[in-house]
Amino acid sequence: MAMQPVTQSDLGLGLPPGANHRRAYVGPPEIYDMVAALQFNLLTSLGLRDYHSLIDIGAGSLRGGRLFITYLQAGQYFGVEPNEWLIKEGIAQEIGQDMVRLKQPRFIYDENFTLTAFDRQFDFLLAQSIFSHASPMQISRCLSEARQVMKPTSIFAATFLQADDNYQGDSWVYPGGVTYSLPFISSLVEDHDLTCVPVEWPHPSKQTWLLITDPSHRDKLPL
């Protein structure tokens, strides 16, 4: 039976960020594929290889996951996402059950950044457009959990909206965003015995990419 062509409605094109559609819910659907490619290219440029392990924080509808799951060896992709429906839609509409059977990704549905739930360490960590919506308390919680699952050589790539003003609230803000200064974010990172450096890498929402790692590994970062 011939497959039906993909329509604009299938891709959520024209819907606003946050709309009840797997692609629109996680950001502008028109750049869904671009954001996925940029994060994939960044991590492979940083040294991600198919035998490495990756935890995708805020996996959503598998925007980046559809590339990472395909690329990584079986059992090496881990996703954390509070909205179970997004993961289910991502599997159904973006990668398919056959890919899940082949690559064996693992997921937890958690809104408290409980990265330790997998009971293992990771080579790479990713939080694309998470700190740009999170409160300082939530970012600190994420960093605390990240520290426990990172190796001395692990790289944690995260984005945030950089500005002079620092969000002082205690709740998640979406579909709007929040801003932080680089010194403020750096201080949160250093509170957890980690260090960070900004890296020049494109982002369509003008977010700043940050590489977080153990202080002993700072001078060995590839970019």
Z-matrix of the N, CA and C atoms (Angstrom, degrees):
N
C 1 1.468
C 2 1.524 1 109.36
N 3 1.313 2 116.74 1 131.88
C 4 1.462 3 121.31 2 -177.74
C 5 1.524 4 110.89 3 -67.92
N 6 1.324 5 115.07 4 140.62
C 7 1.460 6 119.72 5 177.27
C 8 1.518 7 110.26 6 -76.18
N 9 1.330 8 115.94 7 144.74
C 10 1.451 9 120.97 8 177.15
C 11 1.529 10 109.61 9 -79.52
N 12 1.325 11 118.21 10 140.06
C 13 1.465 12 120.28 11 178.45
C 14 1.527 13 111.34 12 -63.37
N 15 1.328 14 115.20 13 146.43
C 16 1.460 15 120.75 14 178.58
C 17 1.525 16 109.11 15 -70.57
N 18 1.321 17 117.01 16 135.22
C 19 1.458 18 121.62 17 -179.93
C 20 1.526 19 110.50 18 -105.28
N 21 1.333 20 115.81 19 167.11
C 22 1.457 21 120.55 20 176.42
C 23 1.521 22 110.69 21 -60.47
N 24 1.326 23 116.71 22 -36.00
C 25 1.453 24 121.08 23 178.61
C 26 1.531 25 110.85 24 -64.01
N 27 1.328 26 117.13 25 -39.23
C 28 1.462 27 121.28 26 177.97
C 29 1.526 28 111.05 27 -57.88
N 30 1.319 29 116.19 28 -37.41
C 31 1.461 30 122.11 29 -176.05
C 32 1.520 31 112.94 30 -92.24
N 33 1.317 32 117.06 31 -2.24
C 34 1.454 33 120.56 32 179.25
C 35 1.510 34 113.90 33 73.76
N 36 1.313 35 117.65 34 13.93
C 37 1.465 36 120.30 35 -176.61
C 38 1.524 37 110.39 36 -62.32
N 39 1.329 38 115.30 37 134.04
C 40 1.458 39 121.09 38 -178.47
C 41 1.513 40 114.28 39 94.60
N 42 1.332 41 116.83 40 -13.38
C 43 1.460 42 119.58 41 178.05
C 44 1.530 43 110.54 42 -82.79
N 45 1.335 44 118.21 43 149.22
C 46 1.465 45 120.69 44 178.98
C 47 1.526 46 111.02 45 -77.66
N 48 1.330 47 117.19 46 155.53
C 49 1.465 48 119.82 47 174.81
C 50 1.525 49 110.97 48 -56.41
N 51 1.319 50 115.82 49 136.89
C 52 1.458 51 120.86 50 -178.66
C 53 1.512 52 114.03 51 93.84
N 54 1.347 53 117.31 52 -6.94
C 55 1.464 54 120.44 53 178.58
C 56 1.523 55 110.30 54 -66.09
N 57 1.325 56 115.90 55 159.41
C 58 1.455 57 121.81 56 -175.27
C 59 1.536 58 111.08 57 -79.75
N 60 1.303 59 114.75 58 67.72
C 61 1.466 60 123.49 59 177.47
C 62 1.513 61 106.33 60 -146.99
N 63 1.319 62 117.55 61 141.34
C 64 1.470 63 120.22 62 -171.66
C 65 1.528 64 113.07 63 -55.90
N 66 1.329 65 117.22 64 -36.27
C 67 1.462 66 119.93 65 -179.47
C 68 1.524 67 112.08 66 -85.45
N 69 1.314 68 117.10 67 -43.90
C 70 1.458 69 120.34 68 -178.35
C 71 1.525 70 111.79 69 -67.78
N 72 1.328 71 117.51 70 -32.13
C 73 1.463 72 120.21 71 -176.28
C 74 1.514 73 111.97 72 -59.41
N 75 1.334 74 117.95 73 -31.97
C 76 1.466 75 121.20 74 -174.72
C 77 1.526 76 112.96 75 -96.78
N 78 1.327 77 118.17 76 3.20
C 79 1.457 78 120.43 77 179.07
C 80 1.516 79 110.77 78 147.97
N 81 1.324 80 117.79 79 -176.82
C 82 1.466 81 120.16 80 -179.76
C 83 1.531 82 110.68 81 -58.72
N 84 1.329 83 118.66 82 119.98
C 85 1.466 84 119.74 83 -176.60
C 86 1.519 85 113.50 84 -64.88
N 87 1.336 86 117.33 85 -23.16
C 88 1.462 87 120.40 86 -179.60
C 89 1.526 88 112.45 87 -65.59
N 90 1.339 89 118.04 88 -22.24
C 91 1.465 90 120.75 89 -179.28
C 92 1.527 91 111.81 90 -116.74
N 93 1.314 92 116.65 91 16.91
C 94 1.460 93 121.90 92 179.96
C 95 1.530 94 110.81 93 -53.91
N 96 1.326 95 116.16 94 -48.35
C 97 1.458 96 120.35 95 -177.68
C 98 1.526 97 111.73 96 -70.39
N 99 1.336 98 117.04 97 -37.43
C 100 1.458 99 120.58 98 -179.14
C 101 1.530 100 111.62 99 -64.29
N 102 1.341 101 116.20 100 -44.61
C 103 1.463 102 120.46 101 179.73
C 104 1.523 103 109.90 102 -61.89
N 105 1.326 104 116.91 103 -39.16
C 106 1.461 105 120.82 104 177.72
C 107 1.529 106 110.39 105 -61.66
N 108 1.319 107 116.85 106 -47.18
C 109 1.462 108 120.88 107 -177.50
C 110 1.526 109 111.69 108 -64.88
N 111 1.333 110 117.20 109 -39.43
C 112 1.465 111 120.27 110 -178.61
C 113 1.523 112 111.50 111 -64.18
N 114 1.335 113 117.82 112 -42.61
C 115 1.465 114 118.99 113 -179.90
C 116 1.523 115 111.31 114 -71.51
N 117 1.331 116 116.94 115 -35.89
C 118 1.462 117 119.53 116 177.00
C 119 1.527 118 110.50 117 -64.38
N 120 1.318 119 117.00 118 -45.84
C 121 1.460 120 120.42 119 -179.28
C 122 1.524 121 112.06 120 -65.77
N 123 1.345 122 116.67 121 -35.68
C 124 1.457 123 119.47 122 177.50
C 125 1.529 124 110.46 123 -62.58
N 126 1.318 125 116.93 124 -50.49
C 127 1.461 126 119.15 125 -175.63
C 128 1.521 127 112.20 126 -66.06
N 129 1.327 128 117.98 127 -37.77
C 130 1.459 129 118.26 128 177.03
C 131 1.533 130 110.50 129 -68.67
N 132 1.330 131 117.57 130 -32.47
C 133 1.471 132 120.61 131 175.08
C 134 1.528 133 111.48 132 -67.46
N 135 1.332 134 115.92 133 -28.81
C 136 1.464 135 120.85 134 178.04
C 137 1.529 136 112.49 135 -81.73
N 138 1.322 137 116.33 136 -4.67
C 139 1.454 138 119.01 137 176.12
C 140 1.506 139 116.24 138 115.39
N 141 1.356 140 118.14 139 2.36
C 142 1.462 141 119.95 140 177.88
C 143 1.522 142 109.96 141 -61.28
N 144 1.341 143 115.83 142 125.91
C 145 1.458 144 122.05 143 175.26
C 146 1.528 145 108.76 144 -121.88
N 147 1.318 146 116.21 145 166.92
C 148 1.460 147 118.34 146 -169.39
C 149 1.521 148 113.62 147 -66.72
N 150 1.319 149 118.25 148 -17.02
C 151 1.463 150 121.19 149 178.89
C 152 1.533 151 113.00 150 -90.33
N 153 1.331 152 116.96 151 -3.59
C 154 1.461 153 120.60 152 178.79
C 155 1.535 154 110.76 153 -80.10
N 156 1.328 155 114.84 154 165.19
C 157 1.462 156 121.60 155 175.59
C 158 1.523 157 109.49 156 -106.63
N 159 1.327 158 115.63 157 145.52
C 160 1.466 159 122.18 158 -177.51
C 161 1.513 160 109.52 159 -137.21
N 162 1.337 161 115.86 160 134.63
C 163 1.459 162 120.77 161 169.93
C 164 1.521 163 108.04 162 -112.12
N 165 1.315 164 115.40 163 123.01
C 166 1.460 165 124.26 164 -175.95
C 167 1.527 166 107.47 165 -101.41
N 168 1.329 167 116.31 166 106.21
C 169 1.464 168 122.43 167 -174.81
C 170 1.529 169 108.80 168 -88.75
N 171 1.326 170 115.70 169 115.35
C 172 1.456 171 119.84 170 -171.62
C 173 1.518 172 109.72 171 82.24
N 174 1.332 173 115.93 172 53.10
C 175 1.467 174 121.47 173 -173.85
C 176 1.519 175 112.57 174 -65.15
N 177 1.327 176 117.41 175 -22.64
C 178 1.461 177 121.12 176 175.90
C 179 1.512 178 112.66 177 57.68
N 180 1.329 179 115.77 178 -134.91
C 181 1.463 180 121.80 179 -179.60
C 182 1.520 181 111.51 180 -93.57
N 183 1.337 182 115.26 181 25.84
C 184 1.468 183 123.24 182 178.11
C 185 1.526 184 111.55 183 67.87
N 186 1.317 185 115.59 184 40.43
C 187 1.466 186 120.72 185 176.40
C 188 1.528 187 109.76 186 -57.64
N 189 1.322 188 116.52 187 -56.55
C 190 1.453 189 119.79 188 173.64
C 191 1.517 190 111.78 189 -83.08
N 192 1.330 191 115.74 190 -30.24
C 193 1.451 192 120.80 191 -176.94
C 194 1.513 193 113.54 192 -57.92
N 195 1.323 194 117.36 193 -34.03
C 196 1.474 195 119.22 194 -178.55
C 197 1.523 196 111.34 195 -63.76
N 198 1.336 197 117.53 196 -27.11
C 199 1.466 198 121.10 197 175.55
C 200 1.522 199 111.02 198 -85.24
N 201 1.338 200 116.50 199 -45.46
C 202 1.466 201 119.75 200 -177.55
C 203 1.529 202 112.04 201 -66.93
N 204 1.319 203 118.10 202 -41.33
C 205 1.463 204 120.99 203 -179.30
C 206 1.524 205 110.27 204 -62.57
N 207 1.319 206 116.28 205 -42.42
C 208 1.457 207 120.66 206 178.43
C 209 1.524 208 111.67 207 -63.04
N 210 1.321 209 116.23 208 -39.17
C 211 1.470 210 122.91 209 -174.16
C 212 1.527 211 113.19 210 -77.75
N 213 1.314 212 117.01 211 -44.03
C 214 1.466 213 121.01 212 -172.92
C 215 1.528 214 111.60 213 -75.88
N 216 1.341 215 114.93 214 154.97
C 217 1.451 216 120.59 215 174.57
C 218 1.528 217 109.95 216 -65.26
N 219 1.305 218 116.24 217 160.58
C 220 1.464 219 121.70 218 -177.66
C 221 1.524 220 111.38 219 -56.18
N 222 1.328 221 115.56 220 135.66
C 223 1.452 222 121.37 221 176.47
C 224 1.512 223 115.40 222 79.55
N 225 1.343 224 117.95 223 12.02
C 226 1.463 225 120.49 224 -175.63
C 227 1.526 226 113.81 225 -108.49
N 228 1.324 227 117.94 226 -1.80
C 229 1.470 228 120.74 227 176.54
C 230 1.526 229 108.85 228 -108.85
N 231 1.353 230 114.87 229 133.30
C 232 1.457 231 122.45 230 179.87
C 233 1.526 232 108.04 231 -131.26
N 234 1.312 233 116.47 232 131.57
C 235 1.456 234 120.71 233 -178.70
C 236 1.515 235 112.43 234 -121.20
N 237 1.331 236 115.88 235 139.19
C 238 1.460 237 122.85 236 175.49
C 239 1.522 238 107.44 237 -118.54
N 240 1.321 239 116.76 238 124.82
C 241 1.462 240 120.86 239 -175.97
C 242 1.527 241 109.45 240 -154.90
N 243 1.345 242 118.24 241 128.79
C 244 1.472 243 119.65 242 179.37
C 245 1.521 244 114.12 243 -72.69
N 246 1.339 245 117.40 244 -24.24
C 247 1.461 246 120.88 245 -175.28
C 248 1.524 247 110.54 246 -101.32
N 249 1.319 248 115.72 247 99.41
C 250 1.461 249 120.00 248 -176.65
C 251 1.530 250 111.95 249 -60.32
N 252 1.327 251 117.11 250 -33.54
C 253 1.462 252 119.63 251 -178.25
C 254 1.518 253 112.31 252 -62.38
N 255 1.333 254 117.14 253 -31.17
C 256 1.459 255 119.83 254 179.04
C 257 1.527 256 111.42 255 -66.59
N 258 1.335 257 115.86 256 -44.21
C 259 1.460 258 119.47 257 177.88
C 260 1.527 259 110.28 258 -61.60
N 261 1.314 260 116.70 259 -44.89
C 262 1.464 261 120.40 260 -178.94
C 263 1.522 262 111.12 261 -62.38
N 264 1.336 263 116.42 262 -41.29
C 265 1.461 264 119.84 263 177.51
C 266 1.526 265 111.02 264 -67.52
N 267 1.340 266 116.46 265 -38.46
C 268 1.457 267 120.02 266 177.86
C 269 1.518 268 111.65 267 -61.78
N 270 1.322 269 116.05 268 -42.36
C 271 1.468 270 119.84 269 178.11
C 272 1.530 271 110.23 270 -64.95
N 273 1.319 272 115.86 271 -46.82
C 274 1.460 273 120.02 272 -176.11
C 275 1.521 274 113.21 273 -67.32
N 276 1.356 275 117.12 274 -38.87
C 277 1.458 276 120.76 275 -170.47
C 278 1.530 277 114.80 276 -107.10
N 279 1.340 278 117.90 277 -18.27
C 280 1.464 279 119.83 278 -174.06
C 281 1.530 280 113.80 279 -111.15
N 282 1.339 281 118.69 280 -36.92
C 283 1.466 282 118.95 281 -175.72
C 284 1.525 283 113.81 282 -124.65
N 285 1.319 284 118.39 283 -32.56
C 286 1.457 285 121.45 284 178.81
C 287 1.526 286 113.27 285 88.05
N 288 1.308 287 115.39 286 154.73
C 289 1.463 288 121.58 287 -177.42
C 290 1.520 289 112.20 288 -66.81
N 291 1.323 290 118.54 289 -30.42
C 292 1.464 291 120.15 290 178.92
C 293 1.520 292 110.73 291 -62.01
N 294 1.330 293 117.26 292 -38.97
C 295 1.462 294 120.68 293 178.13
C 296 1.528 295 110.95 294 -66.84
N 297 1.322 296 116.37 295 -37.64
C 298 1.458 297 120.30 296 177.14
C 299 1.524 298 110.69 297 -63.44
N 300 1.318 299 116.84 298 -43.71
C 301 1.467 300 120.00 299 178.35
C 302 1.527 301 111.26 300 -63.26
N 303 1.323 302 116.60 301 -38.26
C 304 1.461 303 120.85 302 -177.77
C 305 1.518 304 112.60 303 -73.92
N 306 1.333 305 116.93 304 -44.91
C 307 1.466 306 121.36 305 -171.22
C 308 1.524 307 114.35 306 -99.55
N 309 1.324 308 117.74 307 -14.01
C 310 1.462 309 122.91 308 172.97
C 311 1.540 310 114.12 309 52.16
N 312 1.330 311 117.67 310 51.28
C 313 1.471 312 118.96 311 174.04
C 314 1.523 313 109.80 312 -67.06
N 315 1.329 314 115.57 313 154.45
C 316 1.460 315 120.37 314 178.17
C 317 1.520 316 109.29 315 -120.74
N 318 1.338 317 115.64 316 144.21
C 319 1.458 318 120.60 317 -176.79
C 320 1.523 319 110.45 318 -134.19
N 321 1.327 320 115.36 319 147.88
C 322 1.455 321 121.15 320 165.87
C 323 1.528 322 107.23 321 -126.59
N 324 1.325 323 115.50 322 146.55
C 325 1.458 324 121.40 323 -179.65
C 326 1.524 325 107.20 324 -106.94
N 327 1.328 326 115.46 325 97.99
C 328 1.459 327 121.12 326 -168.33
C 329 1.526 328 109.07 327 -147.96
N 330 1.338 329 117.02 328 135.70
C 331 1.466 330 121.37 329 -179.82
C 332 1.519 331 112.20 330 -103.69
N 333 1.324 332 116.84 331 4.08
C 334 1.472 333 120.64 332 -176.77
C 335 1.522 334 113.40 333 -111.52
N 336 1.323 335 116.39 334 19.32
C 337 1.473 336 120.99 335 176.81
C 338 1.533 337 112.29 336 55.40
N 339 1.311 338 116.83 337 43.90
C 340 1.461 339 120.27 338 -178.26
C 341 1.528 340 109.28 339 -83.82
N 342 1.316 341 115.46 340 74.15
C 343 1.458 342 121.59 341 -176.56
C 344 1.523 343 111.41 342 -68.97
N 345 1.324 344 116.23 343 -24.58
C 346 1.465 345 120.53 344 -179.67
C 347 1.523 346 112.51 345 -71.95
N 348 1.334 347 118.10 346 -7.43
C 349 1.461 348 120.90 347 -178.45
C 350 1.530 349 112.22 348 -61.92
N 351 1.326 350 117.05 349 -24.42
C 352 1.465 351 120.03 350 179.33
C 353 1.531 352 112.47 351 -80.91
N 354 1.330 353 116.69 352 -11.93
C 355 1.462 354 122.32 353 176.12
C 356 1.533 355 112.14 354 56.75
N 357 1.335 356 115.49 355 48.64
C 358 1.459 357 120.59 356 177.73
C 359 1.519 358 109.65 357 -162.80
N 360 1.327 359 116.16 358 170.77
C 361 1.457 360 121.58 359 177.13
C 362 1.525 361 109.48 360 -103.86
N 363 1.336 362 114.30 361 162.58
C 364 1.457 363 120.16 362 -175.42
C 365 1.527 364 110.61 363 -129.72
N 366 1.331 365 115.13 364 148.36
C 367 1.462 366 120.38 365 176.36
C 368 1.522 367 111.51 366 -76.54
N 369 1.324 368 115.60 367 -37.94
C 370 1.462 369 121.51 368 -179.21
C 371 1.520 370 110.08 369 -133.73
N 372 1.332 371 114.55 370 145.53
C 373 1.455 372 122.27 371 175.62
C 374 1.520 373 107.20 372 -128.36
N 375 1.329 374 117.29 373 145.92
C 376 1.456 375 121.80 374 -177.16
C 377 1.517 376 110.06 375 -137.57
N 378 1.330 377 115.86 376 129.82
C 379 1.469 378 121.69 377 174.59
C 380 1.524 379 107.53 378 -135.60
N 381 1.324 380 115.37 379 79.61
C 382 1.456 381 122.05 380 -178.51
C 383 1.518 382 109.42 381 -83.71
N 384 1.350 383 116.89 382 117.59
C 385 1.465 384 123.72 383 179.16
C 386 1.532 385 112.11 384 58.67
N 387 1.319 386 115.37 385 44.61
C 388 1.464 387 121.91 386 174.03
C 389 1.528 388 109.37 387 -107.61
N 390 1.318 389 117.44 388 -51.37
C 391 1.463 390 120.72 389 178.63
C 392 1.527 391 111.37 390 -65.05
N 393 1.325 392 117.22 391 -17.88
C 394 1.464 393 121.17 392 179.24
C 395 1.528 394 112.43 393 -77.54
N 396 1.339 395 116.75 394 -2.49
C 397 1.467 396 121.38 395 177.09
C 398 1.529 397 112.36 396 -129.51
N 399 1.320 398 116.60 397 -6.03
C 400 1.463 399 121.30 398 -170.74
C 401 1.527 400 112.35 399 -96.77
N 402 1.326 401 115.41 400 152.47
C 403 1.464 402 121.76 401 175.20
C 404 1.527 403 109.45 402 -78.44
N 405 1.338 404 117.81 403 163.33
C 406 1.464 405 119.83 404 175.94
C 407 1.528 406 112.47 405 -55.60
N 408 1.335 407 117.27 406 -38.64
C 409 1.451 408 120.66 407 179.26
C 410 1.528 409 111.08 408 -63.98
N 411 1.318 410 117.00 409 -40.78
C 412 1.457 411 120.91 410 179.77
C 413 1.533 412 111.05 411 -68.56
N 414 1.321 413 116.39 412 -40.64
C 415 1.467 414 119.77 413 177.45
C 416 1.525 415 110.20 414 -62.73
N 417 1.317 416 116.20 415 -43.15
C 418 1.461 417 120.44 416 178.72
C 419 1.526 418 111.24 417 -61.48
N 420 1.318 419 116.51 418 -40.40
C 421 1.465 420 120.47 419 177.50
C 422 1.533 421 110.42 420 -62.65
N 423 1.313 422 116.71 421 -43.89
C 424 1.454 423 121.41 422 178.68
C 425 1.520 424 111.05 423 -61.24
N 426 1.318 425 116.88 424 -44.02
C 427 1.467 426 121.36 425 -179.78
C 428 1.523 427 111.50 426 -66.49
N 429 1.321 428 116.25 427 -37.89
C 430 1.465 429 120.40 428 177.95
C 431 1.526 430 110.75 429 -61.79
N 432 1.325 431 115.77 430 -44.84
C 433 1.460 432 120.30 431 177.95
C 434 1.523 433 111.23 432 -68.05
N 435 1.330 434 115.98 433 -40.12
C 436 1.462 435 119.70 434 179.74
C 437 1.523 436 111.35 435 -60.87
N 438 1.329 437 116.26 436 -41.66
C 439 1.474 438 119.54 437 -178.91
C 440 1.519 439 111.26 438 -57.40
N 441 1.319 440 116.20 439 -34.97
C 442 1.463 441 120.23 440 -176.32
C 443 1.526 442 113.23 441 -76.80
N 444 1.340 443 117.14 442 -19.89
C 445 1.468 444 119.29 443 -178.32
C 446 1.526 445 112.28 444 -109.88
N 447 1.327 446 116.96 445 7.38
C 448 1.456 447 121.11 446 179.87
C 449 1.524 448 111.51 447 -97.05
N 450 1.321 449 114.93 448 142.22
C 451 1.457 450 122.49 449 170.91
C 452 1.538 451 108.11 450 -86.10
N 453 1.316 452 118.59 451 167.82
C 454 1.467 453 119.26 452 176.13
C 455 1.533 454 113.14 453 -58.52
N 456 1.330 455 117.31 454 -25.09
C 457 1.466 456 121.22 455 -178.25
C 458 1.530 457 113.44 456 -103.28
N 459 1.322 458 117.85 457 4.06
C 460 1.467 459 120.53 458 -178.09
C 461 1.524 460 111.28 459 -67.15
N 462 1.329 461 115.91 460 149.56
C 463 1.463 462 122.30 461 174.99
C 464 1.524 463 108.58 462 -121.21
N 465 1.319 464 115.06 463 127.75
C 466 1.461 465 123.21 464 178.95
C 467 1.521 466 107.15 465 -111.57
N 468 1.330 467 117.16 466 109.48
C 469 1.461 468 122.29 467 179.02
C 470 1.521 469 109.20 468 -97.49
N 471 1.331 470 116.17 469 124.94
C 472 1.458 471 121.37 470 -177.68
C 473 1.525 472 109.21 471 -138.76
N 474 1.327 473 115.90 472 156.21
C 475 1.456 474 120.52 473 175.86
C 476 1.521 475 110.40 474 -118.94
N 477 1.331 476 115.81 475 153.53
C 478 1.459 477 121.49 476 172.71
C 479 1.513 478 109.10 477 -150.86
N 480 1.319 479 115.94 478 159.75
C 481 1.457 480 121.68 479 176.68
C 482 1.524 481 108.75 480 -88.25
N 483 1.313 482 115.61 481 114.09
C 484 1.461 483 120.40 482 -173.60
C 485 1.525 484 111.87 483 -91.75
N 486 1.331 485 115.19 484 129.26
C 487 1.468 486 122.64 485 176.64
C 488 1.525 487 107.56 486 -160.20
N 489 1.316 488 116.20 487 175.26
C 490 1.473 489 119.97 488 -179.56
C 491 1.531 490 111.81 489 -74.08
N 492 1.330 491 117.13 490 -29.32
C 493 1.460 492 121.01 491 -176.87
C 494 1.527 493 111.07 492 -85.46
N 495 1.341 494 114.78 493 139.11
C 496 1.455 495 120.85 494 178.39
C 497 1.532 496 110.11 495 -109.59
N 498 1.321 497 115.73 496 125.87
C 499 1.455 498 120.98 497 178.40
C 500 1.529 499 109.49 498 -61.77
N 501 1.320 500 116.67 499 130.94
C 502 1.465 501 121.53 500 -177.11
C 503 1.518 502 113.07 501 -110.91
N 504 1.324 503 117.83 502 3.22
C 505 1.456 504 120.51 503 -178.62
C 506 1.522 505 111.92 504 -74.25
N 507 1.335 506 114.97 505 177.17
C 508 1.462 507 119.53 506 -178.64
C 509 1.524 508 112.53 507 -121.51
N 510 1.341 509 117.26 508 16.38
C 511 1.455 510 120.04 509 -177.39
C 512 1.526 511 111.26 510 -130.12
N 513 1.311 512 114.99 511 159.55
C 514 1.465 513 123.80 512 176.29
C 515 1.524 514 109.21 513 -67.79
N 516 1.332 515 118.06 514 138.42
C 517 1.464 516 122.84 515 -179.21
C 518 1.527 517 108.53 516 -119.05
N 519 1.334 518 116.72 517 114.43
C 520 1.459 519 121.08 518 -179.56
C 521 1.537 520 109.32 519 -158.99
N 522 1.338 521 118.99 520 138.78
C 523 1.455 522 127.56 521 10.10
C 524 1.527 523 115.09 522 -83.18
N 525 1.295 524 118.86 523 2.53
C 526 1.458 525 120.23 524 172.92
C 527 1.521 526 110.39 525 -70.68
N 528 1.317 527 116.45 526 -177.81
C 529 1.457 528 120.75 527 -179.20
C 530 1.509 529 112.02 528 -135.44
N 531 1.330 530 116.05 529 170.77
C 532 1.464 531 122.26 530 178.81
C 533 1.525 532 108.46 531 -128.85
N 534 1.327 533 115.27 532 157.06
C 535 1.462 534 120.09 533 -176.81
C 536 1.528 535 111.32 534 -120.11
N 537 1.329 536 113.36 535 155.52
C 538 1.462 537 121.59 536 175.55
C 539 1.527 538 108.88 537 -144.95
N 540 1.313 539 115.37 538 152.95
C 541 1.459 540 119.61 539 172.68
C 542 1.526 541 108.98 540 -83.11
N 543 1.309 542 115.94 541 157.29
C 544 1.466 543 119.70 542 178.20
C 545 1.529 544 111.67 543 -61.94
N 546 1.354 545 119.79 544 -42.79
C 547 1.470 546 118.62 545 176.97
C 548 1.525 547 113.07 546 -59.83
N 549 1.338 548 117.41 547 -36.59
C 550 1.469 549 120.28 548 -179.54
C 551 1.527 550 110.47 549 -66.83
N 552 1.338 551 116.69 550 -48.35
C 553 1.462 552 120.60 551 178.53
C 554 1.527 553 110.10 552 -61.56
N 555 1.309 554 116.66 553 -41.79
C 556 1.472 555 120.54 554 179.84
C 557 1.519 556 111.40 555 -60.46
N 558 1.333 557 116.02 556 -38.53
C 559 1.465 558 119.25 557 179.90
C 560 1.520 559 111.18 558 -66.87
N 561 1.333 560 117.43 559 -37.91
C 562 1.466 561 120.50 560 176.09
C 563 1.524 562 110.79 561 -62.65
N 564 1.319 563 115.80 562 -41.63
C 565 1.468 564 120.69 563 179.45
C 566 1.525 565 110.32 564 -64.08
N 567 1.322 566 116.20 565 -46.43
C 568 1.466 567 120.57 566 -176.79
C 569 1.519 568 112.06 567 -67.49
N 570 1.327 569 117.52 568 -24.90
C 571 1.470 570 120.58 569 176.17
C 572 1.525 571 111.97 570 -61.16
N 573 1.322 572 116.36 571 -18.58
C 574 1.469 573 120.72 572 -177.87
C 575 1.524 574 111.46 573 -112.22
N 576 1.336 575 115.30 574 26.39
C 577 1.469 576 121.77 575 176.57
C 578 1.528 577 112.01 576 58.15
N 579 1.318 578 115.34 577 36.59
C 580 1.454 579 122.62 578 174.36
C 581 1.521 580 108.42 579 -122.14
N 582 1.306 581 116.43 580 170.67
C 583 1.453 582 121.09 581 176.05
C 584 1.515 583 108.79 582 -134.42
N 585 1.314 584 117.45 583 161.29
C 586 1.463 585 119.91 584 -178.26
C 587 1.513 586 111.41 585 -144.78
N 588 1.317 587 115.15 586 153.32
C 589 1.464 588 121.89 587 175.20
C 590 1.526 589 107.93 588 -138.03
N 591 1.338 590 118.07 589 136.76
C 592 1.466 591 119.43 590 174.05
C 593 1.522 592 109.28 591 -73.58
N 594 1.313 593 116.04 592 150.40
C 595 1.466 594 120.51 593 179.31
C 596 1.519 595 108.54 594 -132.49
N 597 1.304 596 116.00 595 140.46
C 598 1.459 597 120.54 596 178.79
C 599 1.522 598 108.69 597 -79.33
N 600 1.319 599 114.70 598 109.80
C 601 1.460 600 121.22 599 177.93
C 602 1.516 601 107.02 600 -150.44
N 603 1.318 602 118.89 601 138.42
C 604 1.471 603 120.54 602 -174.72
C 605 1.534 604 112.41 603 -61.36
N 606 1.318 605 114.71 604 147.26
C 607 1.459 606 121.68 605 171.27
C 608 1.519 607 107.36 606 -150.47
N 609 1.343 608 118.64 607 122.77
C 610 1.470 609 120.72 608 -174.42
C 611 1.518 610 114.06 609 -64.19
N 612 1.334 611 117.95 610 -20.06
C 613 1.465 612 121.11 611 177.81
C 614 1.522 613 112.04 612 -98.36
N 615 1.326 614 116.08 613 15.35
C 616 1.474 615 122.52 614 176.99
C 617 1.530 616 112.31 615 61.51
N 618 1.310 617 117.17 616 28.52
C 619 1.454 618 119.72 617 175.89
C 620 1.523 619 110.15 618 -82.19
N 621 1.314 620 115.23 619 154.02
C 622 1.460 621 122.04 620 178.73
C 623 1.523 622 109.65 621 -93.51
N 624 1.328 623 115.74 622 131.38
C 625 1.456 624 120.78 623 175.17
C 626 1.522 625 109.49 624 -85.54
N 627 1.310 626 115.70 625 137.57
C 628 1.455 627 123.32 626 -178.34
C 629 1.522 628 108.20 627 -127.46
N 630 1.332 629 116.76 628 133.50
C 631 1.462 630 121.50 629 175.02
C 632 1.521 631 108.40 630 -105.94
N 633 1.317 632 115.31 631 120.89
C 634 1.466 633 122.66 632 -176.61
C 635 1.521 634 108.02 633 -111.21
N 636 1.315 635 115.99 634 133.14
C 637 1.460 636 119.45 635 -177.41
C 638 1.522 637 110.43 636 -156.16
N 639 1.310 638 115.90 637 174.48
C 640 1.453 639 121.28 638 173.69
C 641 1.534 640 108.28 639 -66.66
N 642 1.342 641 118.27 640 141.35
C 643 1.467 642 119.49 641 -179.41
C 644 1.516 643 113.69 642 -53.97
N 645 1.323 644 117.66 643 -31.20
C 646 1.465 645 120.71 644 -179.16
C 647 1.521 646 112.22 645 -69.55
N 648 1.331 647 116.45 646 -17.70
C 649 1.465 648 120.76 647 -176.36
C 650 1.531 649 112.61 648 -103.72
N 651 1.317 650 116.81 649 -3.61
C 652 1.480 651 121.02 650 -173.98
C 653 1.519 652 112.42 651 -55.20
N 654 1.313 653 117.95 652 -45.41
C 655 1.468 654 121.04 653 -176.18
C 656 1.516 655 113.15 654 -77.14
N 657 1.322 656 117.38 655 -2.13
C 658 1.465 657 121.45 656 -178.40
C 659 1.540 658 111.74 657 -106.32
N 660 1.332 659 116.91 658 3.92
C 661 1.455 660 119.22 659 179.70
C 662 1.539 661 109.90 660 -63.99
N 663 1.328 662 117.75 661 137.51
C 664 1.475 663 120.19 662 -174.26
C 665 1.516 664 114.70 663 -68.52
N 666 1.327 665 119.35 664 -27.36
C 667 1.466 666 121.60 665 -176.81
C 668 1.518 667 110.92 666 -107.24
